[in-house]
Amino acid sequence: MSGFLAVLVIVLIFIVIFQIAKASEYVSILKGEKKARQQSNRINGFLLIAFLVLGLIGVYYCNNLLKGKILGESASVQGEGVDTLIYVTLAITGIVFVGTQILLFWFAFKYQEKEGRKAFYFPHNNKLEVIWTVIPAIALTVLVAFGLKHWFQLTSDAPKDAAIVEVTGKQFNWLIRYPGKDGQLGRRDFKKIDEAASNPLGMDWDDQLGKDDFMATEVHLVVGKPVKFIIGSRDVIHDVGLPQFRMKMDAVPGIPTTLWFTPKYTTKQMKEKTGNPDFTYEISCDQMCGSGHYSMRGVIVVETQEEYDAWVAKQPLQYSLAHPAAAPAEAPKADSTQKTVAANIGKP
């Protein structure tokens, strides 16, 4: 019985509110407030048109002001295609944006409330629904196809002469490893990770291929030479972001990922091109990975082959750091018949 009374009370409340609303509308008409509302609508209509014009001028001005000044020109050969895809996408979506905004504000102005005007209502129109479904579907399909083309290129097998750099994320910095003279990375085993023993990656010292590997706090690349990144994580999901090169790849624990690209300009050249003496290429974490995510930033140095060779010659081998009492490790000779895990990542 109490439930029935509660429902009845709710129904009565809705009826009272409805009647009050109707009475308020009738009182407004009697007082001439209908004309005041229509006058207010006309003012709002003109303001909408002014907002449309000023808004489009603002968009055009901001585009000209900031174009090419946020990231600048792509610093990698492959990034040029990514930039082209971005511009095509912006052109298509920009045309749609401008067209829909003009229609939106113009309709609000043209079809405002007027005496004797009644709204035309139709619940269904097959022609309109086909137009606004098929055309966007075709446009998006074309954009996705071009996007997949670039994606497959960046994640495909790198050229045979490509350098190899292993990038491993951990909270909250990057661990960078390079192969030695043999050009091949040694095995890793997460069970062997030992920071105190200078083995943050868990390198297997029984593998001769790893004894000439070395680690660094910066990523050094050679201008004009393809480089393959082998990406992983030691704890949570990170993301290798290379904004100047237009590259981005997830770093997933236990699942190595790869990408490759060719740097176009040295760091010195980019300082001259940008007019910024403090310019640096950066490697950032583009995946929220914890409280110190904001500080997970690394530096990339792009230089000539001579400069790179001089830098490599100064780097201590990781094996020597982990075994200071042992004799210096000799680099094993490269064996063309031997395949390492690093060389086969991404291959079926």
C-alpha positions as a printed Julia matrix, in Angstrom:
348×3 Matrix{Float64}:
  0.0     0.0     0.0
  2.83    2.39    0.89
  4.47    1.7    -2.49
  1.27    2.61   -4.34
  0.99    5.86   -2.39
  4.6     6.72   -3.22
  3.96    6.22   -6.96
  0.78    8.28   -6.72
  2.6    11.13   -4.99
  5.3    11.14   -7.73
  2.64   11.23  -10.47
  0.84   14.1    -8.76
  4.11   16.04   -8.45
  4.73   15.67  -12.21
  1.17   16.84  -12.95
  1.59   19.9   -10.74
  4.92   20.81  -12.37
  3.38   20.42  -15.85
  0.41   22.64  -14.95
  2.68   25.3   -13.46
  4.77   25.32  -16.64
  1.7    25.73  -18.84
  0.33   28.5   -16.63
  3.68   30.3   -16.79
  3.63   30.12  -20.58
  0.11   31.57  -20.77
  1.04   34.41  -18.38
  4.09   35.23  -20.54
  1.9    35.49  -23.64
 -0.59   37.74  -21.85
  2.18   40.03  -20.67
  3.72   40.33  -24.17
  6.82   38.37  -23.28
  6.51   36.38  -26.51
  7.56   39.42  -28.53
 10.43   40.05  -26.12
 11.6    36.45  -26.6
 11.45   36.77  -30.37
 13.46   40.0   -30.2
 16.0    38.23  -28.0
 16.2    35.4   -30.55
 16.95   37.87  -33.34
 19.8    39.37  -31.32
 21.15   35.91  -30.56
 20.92   35.02  -34.25
 23.09   38.0   -35.25
 25.54   37.19  -32.45
 25.83   33.63  -33.75
 26.73   34.88  -37.24
 29.31   37.26  -35.72
 30.75   34.4   -33.67
 30.97   32.23  -36.8
 32.84   34.89  -38.8
 35.21   35.83  -35.98
 35.76   32.16  -35.1
 36.76   31.2   -38.65
 39.08   34.24  -38.85
 40.63   33.14  -35.55
 41.16   29.59  -36.81
 42.83   30.89  -39.98
 45.03   33.3   -38.0
 46.15   30.66  -35.46
 46.91   28.21  -38.27
 49.16   30.7   -40.04
 50.77   31.76  -36.76
 51.64   28.25  -35.52
 52.07   26.3   -38.76
 55.44   24.55  -38.75
 56.49   26.09  -35.42
 55.5    23.36  -32.97
 57.43   20.36  -34.31
 58.85   21.85  -37.48
 59.95   19.81  -40.47
 60.2    16.04  -40.11
 63.73   15.0   -39.16
 63.41   11.54  -40.72
 62.86   10.37  -44.28
 59.92    8.17  -43.29
 58.38   11.01  -41.26
 57.79   12.98  -44.46
 55.1    10.48  -45.44
 53.54   10.76  -41.98
 53.41   14.55  -42.32
 51.76   14.24  -45.72
 49.13   11.92  -44.25
 48.49   14.4   -41.42
 48.05   17.29  -43.87
 45.64   15.27  -46.03
 43.64   14.29  -42.95
 43.52   17.9   -41.74
 42.42   19.08  -45.2
 39.53   16.61  -45.36
 38.38   17.1   -41.77
 38.94   20.85  -42.07
 36.59   21.13  -45.05
 33.95   19.11  -43.18
 34.44   21.22  -40.04
 34.07   24.56  -41.85
 31.06   23.34  -43.84
 29.18   21.94  -40.86
 29.88   25.02  -38.7
 28.61   27.37  -41.41
 25.44   25.31  -41.77
 24.97   25.08  -38.0
 25.18   28.82  -37.34
 23.35   29.82  -40.54
 20.42   27.51  -39.75
 20.25   28.9   -36.2
 20.02   32.41  -37.68
 17.76   31.75  -40.66
 15.21   29.52  -38.94
 14.81   31.41  -35.7
 11.37   31.78  -34.14
  9.02   34.02  -36.16
  5.33   34.75  -36.09
  3.36   32.25  -38.17
  6.36   29.94  -38.79
  5.95   26.24  -38.02
  8.79   23.75  -37.92
  8.78   21.05  -40.59
  9.43   17.64  -39.06
 10.3    14.46  -40.89
 11.43   11.3   -39.07
 13.28    9.58  -41.89
 15.13   10.28  -45.14
 16.93    7.45  -46.89
 18.82    9.72  -49.28
 20.32   11.86  -46.52
 21.27    8.84  -44.43
 23.03    7.21  -47.38
 24.96   10.43  -48.09
 26.18   11.03  -44.55
 27.01    7.35  -44.03
 28.63    6.27  -47.31
 30.75    9.38  -48.0
 32.42    9.49  -44.52
 32.92    5.7   -44.67
 34.75    5.95  -48.01
 36.89    8.89  -46.85
 37.86    7.17  -43.59
 38.62    3.91  -45.38
 41.02    5.71  -47.73
 42.75    7.44  -44.79
 43.05    4.16  -42.87
 44.53    2.45  -45.95
 47.23    5.13  -46.3
 47.88    4.97  -42.56
 48.36    1.2   -42.69
 50.75    1.63  -45.62
 53.02    3.86  -43.51
 52.63    1.62  -40.47
 53.7    -1.48  -42.37
 56.68    0.41  -43.77
 57.91    1.56  -40.36
 57.49   -1.85  -38.75
 58.79   -3.92  -41.69
 62.26   -5.46  -41.88
 64.9    -2.76  -41.72
 67.56   -2.51  -44.46
 70.48   -4.9   -44.02
 72.89   -2.05  -43.32
 70.7    -0.55  -40.59
 72.24    0.14  -37.2
 70.65   -1.54  -34.19
 69.73    0.22  -30.96
 67.87   -1.5   -28.12
 65.63    0.79  -26.06
 64.19   -0.59  -22.82
 61.87    1.44  -20.64
 61.74    1.23  -16.87
 60.29    3.49  -14.23
 61.42    6.18  -14.87
 64.21    6.24  -17.46
 65.44    4.55  -20.63
 68.08    1.82  -20.82
 69.98    2.06  -24.12
 72.1    -0.83  -25.43
 74.25   -1.06  -28.57
 75.83   -4.1   -30.21
 79.62   -4.19  -30.45
 81.79   -4.74  -33.51
 79.95   -7.96  -34.34
 76.77   -5.95  -34.93
 74.67   -8.4   -32.88
 73.11   -8.08  -29.45
 73.67  -10.75  -26.85
 71.0   -12.74  -25.04
 69.03  -11.36  -22.1
 67.33  -13.11  -19.18
 65.14  -11.11  -16.82
 66.13  -13.47  -14.0
 69.7   -12.16  -14.29
 68.77   -8.49  -13.79
 71.03   -7.09  -11.07
 71.47   -3.33  -10.76
 74.19   -3.69   -8.12
 76.22   -5.91  -10.47
 75.98   -3.44  -13.41
 73.52   -5.69  -15.21
 70.26   -3.69  -15.4
 69.09   -5.57  -18.5
 69.83   -9.1   -17.33
 72.48   -9.79  -19.96
 73.61  -13.41  -20.17
 77.4   -13.29  -19.86
 77.67  -16.87  -21.13
 76.66  -15.57  -24.56
 79.8   -14.44  -26.37
 77.78  -12.08  -28.58
 76.93   -9.93  -25.56
 80.43   -9.41  -24.26
 81.13   -6.51  -26.61
 77.76   -4.82  -26.11
 77.73   -1.47  -24.36
 75.14    0.8   -22.78
 74.77    4.57  -22.77
 72.59    7.28  -21.28
 71.95    8.86  -24.72
 70.84    7.54  -28.08
 73.47    8.27  -30.74
 72.52    7.91  -34.41
 74.32    8.48  -37.7
 72.74   10.96  -40.1
 71.54    9.39  -43.36
 71.91    5.83  -42.01
 68.85    3.65  -41.27
 68.47    2.61  -37.64
 66.34   -0.15  -36.18
 64.96    0.3   -32.68
 64.28   -2.87  -30.69
 61.88   -1.75  -27.98
 60.88   -3.39  -24.72
 60.01   -2.71  -21.08
 61.37   -3.95  -17.79
 58.25   -3.28  -15.71
 55.05   -1.6   -16.98
 53.88   -0.47  -20.42
 55.82    2.55  -21.67
 55.81    4.2   -25.09
 58.79    5.37  -27.12
 57.87    8.77  -28.52
 60.13   10.36  -31.14
 58.23   13.55  -32.05
 60.83   15.14  -34.32
 61.08   11.89  -36.31
 57.28   11.36  -36.3
 57.69    7.91  -34.72
 55.91    6.23  -31.83
 55.9     2.65  -30.55
 54.69    0.88  -27.4
 57.23   -0.68  -25.05
 55.52   -3.79  -23.68
 56.96   -6.13  -21.02
 57.91   -9.47  -22.58
 56.86   -8.5   -26.13
 59.65   -6.81  -28.15
 58.45   -4.31  -30.75
 60.44   -2.69  -33.55
 60.5     0.31  -35.86
 63.08    1.81  -38.17
 63.76    5.17  -39.77
 66.51    7.24  -41.37
 67.56   10.54  -39.72
 67.83   13.46  -42.16
 69.63   16.12  -40.14
 72.31   16.13  -37.48
 71.65   17.81  -34.15
 73.96   20.66  -35.21
 72.03   21.17  -38.45
 68.71   21.26  -36.56
 70.08   23.91  -34.21
 70.83   26.04  -37.28
 67.49   25.29  -38.99
 65.44   26.09  -35.89
 67.6    28.98  -34.71
 67.59   27.36  -31.27
 71.1    26.76  -29.86
 69.6    24.53  -27.15
 67.73   22.24  -29.56
 67.88   18.51  -28.81
 66.13   15.52  -30.28
 64.23   13.76  -27.55
 62.85   10.36  -26.69
 59.81   10.68  -24.46
 57.43    8.26  -22.8
 54.01    8.75  -24.38
 52.21    6.3   -22.08
 51.22    7.19  -18.52
 53.47    4.85  -16.52
 53.41    6.11  -12.93
 54.14    9.05  -10.67
 57.47    9.83  -12.34
 56.15    9.65  -15.91
 56.77   13.37  -16.49
 60.53   12.93  -15.98
 60.98   10.02  -18.39
 62.82   11.89  -21.11
 65.96   10.9   -22.98
 68.26   12.7   -25.42
 69.0    11.63  -28.99
 72.15   12.86  -30.71
 72.32   12.65  -34.52
 75.86   13.09  -35.85
 78.21   12.19  -38.68
 79.76    8.74  -39.02
 83.15   10.07  -37.86
 81.65   11.66  -34.77
 79.69    8.51  -34.01
 82.77    6.28  -34.34
 84.73    8.57  -32.01
 81.91    8.41  -29.45
 81.66    4.6   -29.65
 85.42    4.28  -29.08
 85.03    5.98  -25.69
 82.21    3.73  -24.42
 83.15    1.01  -21.88
 81.84   -2.49  -22.52
 79.06   -3.53  -20.18
 80.83   -6.84  -19.53
 83.89   -4.97  -18.26
 81.73   -2.86  -15.94
 80.08   -6.0   -14.55
 83.41   -7.84  -14.24
 86.0    -5.2   -13.31
 88.51   -7.84  -12.21
 88.3    -9.83  -15.43
 90.43   -9.28  -18.51
 88.87   -7.05  -21.18
 86.41   -8.99  -23.29
 87.32   -9.63  -26.88
 84.68   -8.94  -29.43
 83.59  -12.14  -31.19
 83.88  -12.19  -34.92
 80.66  -11.6   -36.77
 79.22  -14.84  -38.08
 76.9   -14.4   -41.05
 75.38  -17.81  -40.42
 74.52  -17.09  -36.82
 71.21  -15.46  -36.14
 70.35  -13.72  -32.91
 66.99  -13.0   -31.41
 67.46   -9.29  -32.13
 67.99   -9.85  -35.84
 64.85  -11.93  -36.13
 62.41   -9.84  -34.15
 59.39   -9.03  -36.25
 60.06  -11.77  -38.8
 57.6   -14.63  -39.24
